[in-house]
Every structure is written in C-alpha cells, then in structure tokens.
C-alpha cells in the first residue's frame, strides 16, 4: 500500500519495478527503484506515480481485515452465535 492505494507488481527491469493499481478498472501506475524485498527494512524510492480514477483503498483494506477477524473468531469457536461474534469483533 502506498498513499492509501494498493498496487500489484506489473513488471521488473534491471533498474525499476513497475506497479499497477490492484483494482481491475484502475489505470494508475507506480514506478520504484529495484530493491531487495528480503531486507528487513528495504530502501524504496518512488520515481513516478500516475493518478487513480477511484477513492483510496483504505476502506476496502479495513473491510478485509474485519472479515478476516470474523472468520478467525468463528473458526476458534463455531458454537458461538454469529451475531455475538460480530458484536465482539
């Protein structure tokens, strides 16, 4: 995630990594330097960024986290009513 938007890697060259917006209709792109993702704190430099045609992805990320927490809670105690799990999470 960068500036509230999710990206997925599109391609990599010897000196740059090109990313695209993860939403199917998004035409935004991002270019970064090549970096070693294995490092604990890789130094990432954004070289260019194209505008998005949608609102930021923060709400989508929060929804995904909530659904993940709900699934985990239900998996831990399948006998608990869904409404109670929902209210707890």
Number of C-alpha atoms within 10 A of each C-alpha: 11 10 8 12 18 17 19 14 14 14 11 14 9 7 9 16 18 20 19 20 22 17 14 7 10 14 14 18 19 20 20 17 18 17 14 11 10 7 8 7 8 11 11 12 12 12 12 11 14 12 11 14 11 12 9 14 18 14 11 12 15 11 12 12 12 14 14 12 15 18 14 13 17 16 11 10 10 12 8 12 10 13 9 9 17 15 8 9 11
